[in-house]
Amino acid sequence: MSRLSIATKSRLPSSLRVESTNTAVVKAISRLSREALILLALDWLDGPSLAYTAPYLSPPRADDDETPEDSADLYPPCKSIEELHDLYTDLQQQRGSRRDVVSRILEGDWRHGLTLYQLAMIDFAYLDEHPTSQKWTAYKIQPLNLPTKDADDEILKADEKSLNLPRFHPSTFLQSLQEQVLPDIKAHYHFSRPKKFPLLLLRIFAIESPYNTDLALSGLNGSGNSTSFHSSRTIYLAFPDGSPALYITRAQATGPISHGESKSLHSLIANGVPQALSRPRERYTLKPTSLVSRNLEALLDKRGPGRSNAAGGGWSIYANEKDKKSPLDTLLPTPPLSRESSSNAETAQKRSRPLSQHERAAKRAKTVAEARFGNSGIVSDGKGIERFEIIMQDPYPAIDGLFVQDSEDEDDRRNRQTDRRRSKIDAALRQALGDGEEEEDEIDPTRWTPIVRINFQGPHVFAGIRQLVEAGIVDGERMPGWMTGEDGVTTGVVKNGLIRGHKGSGL
């Protein structure tokens, strides 16, 4: 009699095994380097992890059993954990290829399959080796105003003045988040803390299945063969230490996935996280920040626990921990130099040859760049933004005191705006500007307002702009503030010279 499997709302257990021959497992583990694979295997053989990472060992034989071991086995199983641990320790001292270590893990020591716990450790090991492999979207955790009495259908708004922060406990958060998951979706959760960044990572592995057993990871197709979990999705959440922010990645799939499916899972997580953080009489919401990047260090700089969140660009000098000088200090500054030293400095200054016009211009450009960018926009700071997109909504400037009029009538303009296809950046900008109140537009609507999109791309966009200012290619004195990165966004709408929705530079 076949066993029964009943649908449940529980999450997937960490001990659930996936076949080692699964293409998704082979692809995931083959991305790691040889050193990372050996360190990962040694972690699996440690005492705390053995409950979910037990290897395949040779079964004990009786003393009178003289049957020889299978000589055809390419990787004979070890007899104990200690023997296997010593084997991988010796591999660290030897030279070899990554393929040999992958084959030994999948075809030898863990031939019976890898657990979901091990797959999560594989993904986190790859994330440690390649920190820029995921694209993160930053959100701000904001408390909501308390509802009024007898207001069942009231839409709660964010409380901009409140300083309350949610209490985060991993086990309680996962229990509350599991309640937001649909019954036909099963998820596996795994926390990890990276060594390089001050944040806590959560990996969510979701699959469409009503069961939380082996049936969730394998099924039967029309030909009767076992299929792998190609419908699974993986998404990462990052909780920075001491900051009301949250970073979420796009959904990664082992099989083909459409943009709509990835976006739906992303929105499902974005809606479920604030409900999991909320408590009675204490509700929270996630507010988009228009900040997207692959660099976690850049996200921590703009939306992290440091002092540089609202001090970007030239304002970064006030967030420097080393410089404590202020005109409001009660202590006198360092006394000036003596007359002898000052006279020597004057003599040395007189002896130096005068700068040429080109040298004065180059020195002036570097001084302006330092004033506009401050301590930010440095190539070697490791806080590079890869993409910066802007839409200009300013009307065309006047020519000889006359404004350029729009030749289209109102009906043509409405039809053109209705029929125009909205791009991804337009949708992101509408979402980012949806929470803010629209300001009154005092500009004449008949003035011609061209649609201008500016797209900066590179390993460090704002460092590149700073180099252009230092080279004199870009006029740093007339350059708008949003080109210095002081607004802390990667997508925005510029109106009247400012990033719309941020009410000015840096805020």
Steps between C-alpha positions, in 0.01 A plus 500: 500500500643836396544761767274804515620859475271770636522863394633727773593863560830415670829608350751269338731330752876549472556122496314453171740350244538572132658244270867564429438442129257790482611752240424791732720350773787435259476853360490661844798316645710532183504880536723487809878498492705202615599670827140594577381144431752348740419752774130434446550123533695551822216714636255222417712255700495712815294389797223767495422440131505119491127477570429645153825423315578136585721341230477155350716256699576135443266273696661304784591139414511196720837359604446175311392682184786462254313644202733747326385856454377614164818575308301666220405786729694807390463662843488228768299621801687578818434312821469799735452876509855549628646312206300708255597821679869409472453423132367849419767655721762325289330629185571854616873431488484329160460647155211402279204618298161618611328230295664226707365645826152541351501139379615371837223688682215407265609149396678393815460645846150648447377265230168458681415866437539846648257650748335840468728610783805413290359671191448817702861487620613456139312812391637705789853380426458617141366834625809539719726435201299724266337781705376676185314197359161625624315823424356652818211743540506714815185566703441715805306356795255763621232486772138570412264737675256336739148462360225717634193366672221349288711517185504151352589602143751767591825498304787544744775742404865491599595692811795713387571636850499172693831347606358159594680197360370143483645234724665231294536144624581242230277215621202726570545678168505173304190376680313819413631500143390139448143604579508737201604225256227345286400138581615367161851645541762341723810687610830425667672771704866529590681782682866584456729783605774590249848579620546814290177693565314600820167346406291184536406310184185291458469256210145400404466195276141472375334228295144446384379190682239418765737254671809547713644151434704348218200546272562875506842462336419235240202396298406292198470640154299357215759233416516381860854625564592696809535873446709746698367809673517739205216705644700605806583864570769644726495851644730670751424752774766707678439664837775758572606535862361804680315642199126518411569368151454178305665376180317252275626325188315384195374143490755256359372182335659167420293479181352751257308782667308796363541857619143497633561198722817651645324829564199330664719309746695817574180692573368210710809513721494881513140488623554213744810635675333809656210285619746259659675791674175657620336443836163603645477880509840520331488473122780548249536536125779484243564820308702486175815710500577497125837342579605186310853363487706183498748647747398428859763739632343783299155414638637499855654840433173650374246302706694360790591566863768759422486879493511527120132423431402867456855630450592407146712693257661811644310457827704188575768709671257553790457124541872435530582354840860626488418868447339639813567870436195724523443876540285415802785334693565648844873418488747719316656355185860391477733802551664640185856432403789712626636798309812311395303216342258740335786706357661184361171404338469845344856477367430157348182632346683796344767276350244273327441584136161646406239263363398518138144563392446132422638395840282752679194370316586139588554591865173693502314202351635263767406745774146531363468121471610458861247762611212345303571133578674521837612156614273317253548406138846346547593214268659288773231546769312183396160675503434515130153531345479323163198678351341842544187593303334840494197645319496876447162672540617861471357708213730619227684818605421837346683612186552879479232547763241295307369159606463216254132415468366148464358453150267219607153566624369350823318207335808392302714524811261282699476239226878491464551456872233230519635297212865524598636177641622529854850371560631338815652822626165680463330235713771524763474877508123494533534258790764716666296817460167344597550550873593868479256784460498662159604863498306754306638551153537874447665465159300589191379170351530643148878527532690227322627236745707240315545152642871462573639183655854503635660164568841462666659155505832376629671325792490824706274762341557790740875438513499530122310830516749626758788414268328694221475802731866469600598480133302815422262324262197562724454843660492415870373845600187482283445125534168410673514337842339175389808425286709468819285218642401703805134397466580132555283367213566316176175597321322832522312782330673837485274802529621855559851364535417267791414134534123495517359349818807572713433875560857602434856377516587229745149448639 
